[in-house]
Amino acid sequence: MSLYEASIRVKHECPYREISERHPDLTIREWPLSDCQVLEITSETTPTDELLDEISQLGTVLHESEGEGGYHVVTQSCLCSLEQSIIDRFEEHNCLYQSPTIYRQGWEHYTVVAFDSEDIRELLGDLRSDREIELLSKTSISETQIPHSMLAPASELFEDLTDRQLAALQLALESGYYEQPRKTSLRELAEQTTVARSTYEEHLRKAENKLLTNAGQFLRLVTATSTADPLQVEPTRQAEQAADLSAPNSPG
């Protein structure tokens, strides 16, 4: 199975893009979370008072430093809504977004991966209908290793898990439930909470199911370029199919 990686740059209304346009020496990297964004802002030059004021309005400053390497700040911001974001458009065309988004000199830079080059073509056509867009590169990566930058964002892996399901999963993980051999039991885990054993187990099983389901799309990407069959699944499957074909028809 082939995979295709495309790099595009886009212009549309977004405060992060507009800041990068006003300050061409600036680079902004954005990692989207479920309800906000984490921004890494760097500049090789000393920031102006105007820039510092704009950064202070983006959100909560988590880290800030300035030295010989330039200016560096990390913020948590909620200015761009993800509900109608371009990332939703990627998903509509079966394209997997790779964070971070990079804002530089008035452009937003995105990288996506798709199983079919036609999906990328249709995505570009869709985006051109309402914004300025340029395709920077499109590469087949069927013979290369999936890049580490495609590791699943936490917001997607834990999507749809409730607070109780997350808490049940965290307690089990931190208590050694998933180690071999197990260091605890479901009964002992439930005793650390105020819920019944059956209720705790229900929260945990639902969390496990949702987590694995969410991870499925990323698992397919990791294994898509591999021809290895370490568990010898394919020979077993072929043998079963051959047996089905050679079996006599059941009497009517």
C-alpha positions as CSV (number, residue, x, y, z in Angstrom):
1,M,0.0,0.0,0.0
2,S,1.3,3.4,-1.0
3,L,1.2,6.5,1.2
4,Y,1.4,10.1,0.0
5,E,2.7,13.0,1.9
6,A,1.8,16.6,0.8
7,S,3.1,19.9,2.0
8,I,0.9,22.9,1.4
9,R,0.8,26.5,2.4
10,V,-2.4,28.5,2.8
11,K,-3.7,32.0,3.4
12,H,-6.9,32.7,5.1
13,E,-8.2,34.7,8.1
14,C,-6.3,33.5,11.2
15,P,-4.7,35.7,13.9
16,Y,-1.5,33.6,14.1
17,R,-1.0,33.9,10.3
18,E,-1.6,37.6,10.5
19,I,1.0,38.1,13.3
20,S,3.6,36.2,11.2
21,E,2.8,38.5,8.3
22,R,3.3,41.7,10.4
23,H,6.5,40.2,11.8
24,P,8.4,38.4,9.0
25,D,11.3,37.3,11.2
26,L,8.9,35.4,13.4
27,T,8.1,31.6,13.2
28,I,5.0,30.2,15.0
29,R,4.5,26.5,15.5
30,E,1.0,25.4,16.6
31,W,0.0,22.1,18.2
32,P,-3.8,21.8,18.4
33,L,-5.4,20.3,21.5
34,S,-9.1,19.5,21.9
35,D,-10.2,23.0,23.1
36,C,-7.1,25.2,22.6
37,Q,-3.7,25.4,21.0
38,V,-0.1,25.4,22.2
39,L,2.1,27.9,20.3
40,E,5.9,28.0,20.1
41,I,7.0,31.4,18.9
42,T,10.6,32.0,18.0
43,S,12.5,35.0,16.5
44,E,16.2,35.5,15.8
45,T,15.9,39.2,16.5
46,T,15.0,41.1,19.7
47,P,11.2,41.4,19.8
48,T,9.6,44.8,19.5
49,D,7.2,46.2,22.1
50,E,4.5,45.8,19.5
51,L,5.2,42.1,19.1
52,L,5.4,41.5,22.9
53,D,2.0,43.2,23.2
54,E,0.5,41.0,20.5
55,I,2.0,37.8,22.1
56,S,0.6,38.8,25.5
57,Q,-2.9,38.9,24.0
58,L,-2.6,35.4,22.5
59,G,-3.2,33.6,25.8
60,T,-1.3,32.3,28.8
61,V,2.5,32.4,28.6
62,L,3.9,29.1,29.7
63,H,7.6,29.8,29.0
64,E,9.6,32.8,27.8
65,S,13.3,33.3,27.3
66,E,15.7,35.5,25.4
67,G,19.4,35.0,24.7
68,E,22.0,34.6,22.0
69,G,19.8,32.2,20.1
70,G,17.0,34.8,19.9
71,Y,13.6,35.1,21.5
72,H,11.5,32.0,22.5
73,V,8.1,31.8,24.0
74,V,5.5,29.1,24.5
75,T,1.8,30.1,25.0
76,Q,-1.5,28.4,25.4
77,S,-4.1,30.1,23.2
78,C,-7.8,29.6,22.2
79,L,-8.1,32.2,19.5
80,C,-8.7,29.9,16.5
81,S,-11.8,27.6,16.8
82,L,-11.1,24.1,15.7
83,E,-14.7,23.3,14.9
84,Q,-14.6,24.9,11.4
85,S,-10.8,24.6,11.1
86,I,-8.9,23.4,8.1
87,I,-8.0,20.2,9.9
88,D,-11.7,19.2,9.7
89,R,-11.4,19.7,5.9
90,F,-8.4,17.4,5.9
91,E,-10.3,14.6,7.6
92,E,-13.3,15.0,5.2
93,H,-10.9,14.0,2.4
94,N,-9.3,11.1,4.3
95,C,-6.1,13.0,4.9
96,L,-4.2,12.8,8.2
97,Y,-2.9,16.1,9.5
98,Q,0.7,16.1,10.9
99,S,1.3,18.7,13.6
100,P,2.7,21.3,14.0
101,T,1.2,23.9,11.8
102,I,3.9,26.4,11.0
103,Y,3.1,30.1,10.4
104,R,5.8,32.1,8.6
105,Q,5.8,35.3,6.6
106,G,2.0,35.4,6.3
107,W,1.6,31.8,5.3
108,E,0.2,28.7,7.1
109,H,2.3,25.6,6.4
110,Y,0.6,22.2,6.7
111,T,1.7,18.6,6.0
112,V,-0.8,15.8,5.4
113,V,-0.6,12.1,4.6
114,A,-3.2,10.1,2.6
115,F,-3.5,6.5,1.3
116,D,-4.7,7.7,-2.1
117,S,-3.2,10.6,-4.2
118,E,-6.7,11.3,-5.4
119,D,-7.7,12.3,-1.9
120,I,-5.0,14.9,-1.9
121,R,-6.1,16.2,-5.3
122,E,-9.7,16.5,-4.1
123,L,-8.6,18.2,-0.9
124,L,-6.6,20.9,-2.8
125,G,-9.6,21.5,-5.0
126,D,-11.8,22.0,-2.0
127,L,-9.4,24.4,-0.3
128,R,-8.9,26.5,-3.4
129,S,-12.6,27.3,-3.4
130,D,-12.4,29.7,-0.5
131,R,-8.7,30.5,0.1
132,E,-5.3,31.0,-1.4
133,I,-3.3,27.8,-1.5
134,E,-0.1,26.5,-2.9
135,L,1.1,22.8,-3.2
136,L,4.8,22.9,-2.1
137,S,5.5,19.1,-2.5
138,K,3.8,15.8,-2.9
139,T,5.8,12.6,-2.3
140,S,5.2,8.9,-2.3
141,I,6.5,7.5,1.0
142,S,5.6,3.8,0.3
143,E,9.3,2.8,0.6
144,T,10.2,4.9,3.6
145,Q,9.5,4.6,7.3
146,I,6.6,6.5,8.7
147,P,8.0,9.7,10.3
148,H,7.9,10.2,14.0
149,S,6.0,13.4,13.5
150,M,2.9,11.3,12.6
151,L,2.6,10.1,16.2
152,A,-1.0,10.4,17.2
153,P,-1.9,13.7,18.9
154,A,-3.2,13.1,22.4
155,S,-6.4,14.9,21.7
156,E,-7.2,12.3,19.0
157,L,-6.2,9.3,20.9
158,F,-8.3,10.2,23.9
159,E,-11.2,11.6,22.0
160,D,-14.7,10.7,23.4
161,L,-13.3,9.3,26.7
162,T,-15.2,10.6,29.7
163,D,-13.5,12.0,32.8
164,R,-14.3,8.8,34.7
165,Q,-13.0,6.6,32.0
166,L,-9.7,8.6,31.8
167,A,-9.4,8.4,35.6
168,A,-10.0,4.6,35.6
169,L,-7.4,4.1,32.9
170,Q,-4.8,6.3,34.7
171,L,-5.3,4.5,38.0
172,A,-4.8,1.1,36.4
173,L,-1.7,2.3,34.5
174,E,-0.1,3.9,37.5
175,S,-0.9,0.9,39.8
176,G,0.8,-1.6,37.5
177,Y,-2.3,-3.3,36.2
178,Y,-0.8,-3.5,32.7
179,E,2.6,-4.8,33.7
180,Q,3.6,-8.5,33.4
181,P,2.9,-10.0,35.8
182,R,0.1,-7.7,37.0
183,K,0.9,-5.8,40.2
184,T,-2.8,-5.3,41.1
185,S,-6.3,-6.6,40.4
186,L,-9.6,-5.0,39.4
187,R,-10.9,-5.5,42.9
188,E,-7.9,-3.8,44.5
189,L,-8.2,-0.9,42.0
190,A,-11.9,-0.5,42.7
191,E,-11.2,-0.4,46.4
192,Q,-9.1,2.8,45.9
193,T,-12.2,4.5,44.5
194,T,-15.8,5.1,45.8
195,V,-17.4,3.1,43.0
196,A,-18.3,-0.6,42.9
197,R,-15.9,-3.1,41.3
198,S,-18.4,-3.7,38.4
199,T,-18.7,0.0,37.8
200,Y,-15.0,0.6,37.8
201,E,-14.4,-2.3,35.4
202,E,-17.0,-0.9,33.1
203,H,-15.3,2.5,33.0
204,L,-11.9,0.8,32.4
205,R,-13.1,-1.5,29.6
206,K,-14.9,1.3,27.8
207,A,-11.7,3.4,28.1
208,E,-9.6,0.6,26.6
209,N,-12.0,0.1,23.8
210,K,-12.2,3.7,22.8
211,L,-8.4,4.2,23.1
212,L,-7.7,1.2,20.8
213,T,-10.4,2.3,18.3
214,N,-8.9,5.8,18.2
215,A,-5.4,4.4,17.7
216,G,-6.5,2.2,14.8
217,Q,-6.0,4.8,12.1
218,F,-2.5,5.5,13.3
219,L,-1.8,1.7,13.6
220,R,-2.8,1.3,9.9
221,L,-0.3,4.0,8.9
222,V,2.5,2.5,10.9
223,T,2.0,-1.0,9.3
224,A,0.9,0.2,5.8
225,T,4.4,0.2,4.4
226,S,5.6,-3.0,6.0
227,T,5.6,-6.4,4.1
228,A,6.5,-8.3,7.2
229,D,4.1,-10.9,8.6
230,P,5.7,-11.8,12.0
231,L,2.6,-13.8,13.2
232,Q,2.2,-15.6,9.9
233,V,-1.4,-14.4,9.5
234,E,-1.5,-14.5,5.7
235,P,-0.5,-18.2,5.2
236,T,-3.1,-19.2,7.8
237,R,-5.7,-17.1,6.0
238,Q,-4.8,-18.6,2.6
239,A,-4.9,-22.1,4.0
240,E,-8.4,-21.5,5.4
241,Q,-9.6,-20.1,2.1
242,A,-8.2,-23.1,0.2
243,A,-9.9,-25.4,2.7
244,D,-13.2,-23.6,2.1
245,L,-12.8,-23.9,-1.7
246,S,-12.0,-27.7,-1.6
247,A,-14.7,-28.6,0.9
248,P,-17.6,-30.6,-0.6
249,N,-20.9,-28.8,-0.8
250,S,-23.3,-29.6,2.0
251,P,-26.2,-31.8,1.1
252,G,-29.3,-29.8,0.3
